[in-house]
Amino acid sequence: HITDMTWKRIKHPSEIVQVGDALEVMVLSIDKEKGRVALGLKQKEKNPWDEIEEKYPPGTRVKGKIVNLLPYGAFIEIEPGIEGLIHVSEMSWVRNVTDPSEIVNKGDVVEAVVLAIQKNEGKVSLGIKQTERNPWNDVEDKYPIGSSVKAEVKSLTNYGAFVDLEPGVEGLIHISDLSWKIGRASGRERVEI
């Protein structure tokens, strides 16, 4: 079966074998009633998942090729037979990514950080944003309470204004903090700017 040819994902058996090839395979099962013998080629090789936790502990930087894009993330091949998922939420500190193609394309070679491994499920969780500085790590040092900063207004709501302090660091000016001149008109709060 195609899933017993190699530990990596393939689309067609011709990627591994050709008609007329002589192979050494392993007998996996025999069904006398149906007259079938299940054979395995990949079982002759070491399973790459056997030592995955030791080889790629969380925090390890890996490099690999983007092999598939789905609405929720991108799959990267770390090594033959081992693919990991970079979820869209782990692609950027500064952008709200809703489509992985905003950040990566199929065939790109990228660096990522191992976030978690679920060996029994055959899952590796990866993140691209962890290869970059998290802008929130030093926000308290850069913007101490009481300091004066310039910021661009990005959006307004009925409860305040959202401003960008820097890419990835957004602040809220609550309506009650916009002005000292807050009055009442027709039972509704009014702000003069």
C-alpha positions as CSV (number, residue, x, y, z in Angstrom):
1,H,0.0,0.0,0.0
2,I,1.2,3.6,-0.7
3,T,1.3,4.3,3.1
4,D,3.7,1.4,3.6
5,M,6.2,2.5,0.9
6,T,7.9,5.3,2.7
7,W,7.7,7.3,6.0
8,K,7.2,10.5,4.0
9,R,4.1,11.6,2.2
10,I,3.9,10.7,-1.5
11,K,1.1,11.2,-4.1
12,H,1.9,8.2,-6.3
13,P,3.8,4.9,-6.0
14,S,6.0,5.9,-9.0
15,E,7.7,8.4,-6.7
16,I,9.3,5.4,-4.9
17,V,9.1,2.3,-7.2
18,Q,8.9,1.5,-10.9
19,V,7.6,-1.6,-12.7
20,G,10.3,-4.2,-12.8
21,D,12.2,-3.0,-9.7
22,A,13.5,-5.8,-7.4
23,L,12.6,-4.9,-3.8
24,E,13.3,-6.4,-0.4
25,V,10.1,-6.0,1.6
26,M,8.6,-7.1,4.9
27,V,5.5,-9.3,5.2
28,L,3.0,-7.4,7.3
29,S,-0.1,-9.6,7.2
30,I,-1.6,-12.5,5.3
31,D,-5.3,-12.9,4.6
32,K,-5.9,-16.4,3.3
33,E,-9.6,-15.9,2.8
34,K,-9.2,-12.9,0.5
35,G,-5.9,-14.2,-1.0
36,R,-4.0,-11.1,0.0
37,V,-0.5,-10.5,1.4
38,A,0.2,-7.0,2.8
39,L,3.8,-6.0,2.3
40,G,5.8,-3.1,3.6
41,L,8.8,-1.3,2.2
42,K,9.2,1.5,4.8
43,Q,9.3,-1.0,7.6
44,K,12.8,-2.0,6.4
45,E,13.9,1.5,7.5
46,K,14.0,3.1,10.9
47,N,10.8,4.9,11.8
48,P,11.7,8.7,12.0
49,W,9.1,9.1,14.8
50,D,10.8,6.7,17.2
51,E,13.3,9.3,18.5
52,I,11.5,12.5,17.6
53,E,11.2,13.8,21.1
54,E,14.9,13.5,21.7
55,K,15.9,14.8,18.3
56,Y,13.5,17.9,18.3
57,P,12.7,18.9,21.9
58,P,10.5,22.0,22.3
59,G,12.5,25.2,21.6
60,T,14.6,23.5,18.9
61,R,15.1,25.6,15.7
62,V,14.4,23.6,12.5
63,K,14.6,24.4,8.8
64,G,12.4,22.8,6.2
65,K,10.3,23.2,3.1
66,I,6.7,24.2,3.0
67,V,4.9,21.2,1.5
68,N,1.2,22.0,2.0
69,L,-1.0,25.1,2.7
70,L,-4.4,24.8,4.3
71,P,-6.7,27.5,5.6
72,Y,-5.5,27.0,9.2
73,G,-1.8,26.8,8.6
74,A,1.2,25.5,6.6
75,F,2.9,22.1,6.8
76,I,6.7,22.0,6.7
77,E,8.8,18.9,6.1
78,I,11.5,18.9,8.7
79,E,13.0,15.6,7.3
80,P,11.7,12.8,5.2
81,G,8.7,11.4,7.0
82,I,8.4,14.2,9.6
83,E,6.1,17.1,8.8
84,G,5.0,19.8,11.3
85,L,2.2,22.3,11.3
86,I,2.8,26.0,11.6
87,H,-0.7,27.3,12.7
88,V,-1.7,30.7,11.4
89,S,-1.6,32.0,15.0
90,E,2.1,31.1,15.2
91,M,3.2,33.0,12.0
92,S,3.5,36.6,13.2
93,W,3.7,38.7,16.4
94,V,2.6,41.8,14.5
95,R,-0.1,40.6,12.1
96,N,-3.4,38.8,12.5
97,V,-2.8,36.1,9.8
98,T,-6.0,34.6,8.4
99,D,-4.4,32.8,5.4
100,P,-1.0,31.2,5.6
101,S,-0.2,32.4,2.0
102,E,0.1,35.9,3.5
103,I,3.4,34.7,5.1
104,V,4.6,31.6,3.2
105,N,4.3,29.8,-0.1
106,K,4.4,26.2,-1.0
107,G,8.1,25.3,-1.8
108,D,9.5,28.0,0.5
109,V,12.3,27.0,2.8
110,V,11.7,28.4,6.3
111,E,13.1,28.4,9.8
112,A,10.7,27.5,12.7
113,V,10.8,26.6,16.3
114,V,9.4,23.4,17.7
115,L,6.6,24.3,20.1
116,A,5.2,20.8,21.0
117,I,5.4,17.2,19.9
118,Q,2.5,14.7,20.2
119,K,4.4,11.5,19.2
120,N,1.4,9.2,19.5
121,E,-0.7,11.3,17.2
122,G,2.2,12.0,14.8
123,K,2.0,15.8,15.3
124,V,4.7,18.4,15.6
125,S,3.6,22.0,16.3
126,L,5.9,24.7,15.0
127,G,6.0,28.5,15.1
128,I,7.7,31.0,12.7
129,K,7.1,34.0,14.9
130,Q,9.3,32.5,17.7
131,T,12.3,33.0,15.4
132,E,11.8,36.8,15.8
133,R,11.8,39.2,18.7
134,N,8.4,39.3,20.5
135,P,7.6,43.1,20.6
136,W,5.7,42.5,23.9
137,N,8.9,41.3,25.7
138,D,10.2,44.8,26.3
139,V,7.0,46.8,26.2
140,E,7.3,47.8,29.9
141,D,10.8,49.1,29.5
142,K,10.1,51.0,26.3
143,Y,6.7,52.5,27.5
144,P,6.9,52.9,31.3
145,I,3.7,54.0,33.0
146,G,3.5,57.7,33.1
147,S,5.7,58.2,30.0
148,S,4.6,60.3,27.0
149,V,4.6,58.7,23.6
150,K,3.4,59.5,20.1
151,A,1.1,57.0,18.5
152,E,-1.0,56.8,15.4
153,V,-4.8,56.3,15.7
154,K,-5.7,53.1,13.9
155,S,-9.4,52.7,14.7
156,L,-12.2,54.3,16.7
157,T,-15.0,52.6,18.7
158,N,-17.8,54.0,20.9
159,Y,-15.6,53.2,23.9
160,G,-12.3,54.7,22.8
161,A,-9.5,54.8,20.2
162,F,-7.0,52.1,19.3
163,V,-3.4,53.3,18.5
164,D,-0.3,51.6,17.3
165,L,2.7,52.2,19.5
166,E,4.9,50.1,17.1
167,P,4.2,47.1,14.8
168,G,2.5,44.5,17.0
169,V,1.9,46.7,20.0
170,E,-1.5,48.2,20.1
171,G,-2.9,50.4,22.9
172,L,-6.4,51.6,23.8
173,I,-7.2,55.1,24.9
174,H,-10.4,54.6,26.8
175,I,-13.1,57.3,26.1
176,S,-12.8,58.5,29.7
177,D,-9.0,59.1,29.1
178,L,-9.4,61.1,25.9
179,S,-10.2,64.4,27.5
180,W,-10.6,66.1,30.8
181,K,-13.7,67.8,29.3
182,I,-16.3,65.2,29.5
183,G,-19.9,66.4,29.7
184,R,-23.4,65.0,29.6
185,A,-25.8,65.7,26.7
186,S,-29.2,64.0,26.6
187,G,-28.0,61.4,29.1
188,R,-25.2,60.3,26.8
189,E,-21.5,60.8,27.4
190,R,-19.9,63.4,25.2
191,V,-16.2,63.8,24.5
192,E,-14.6,66.9,23.1
193,I,-11.3,66.3,21.3
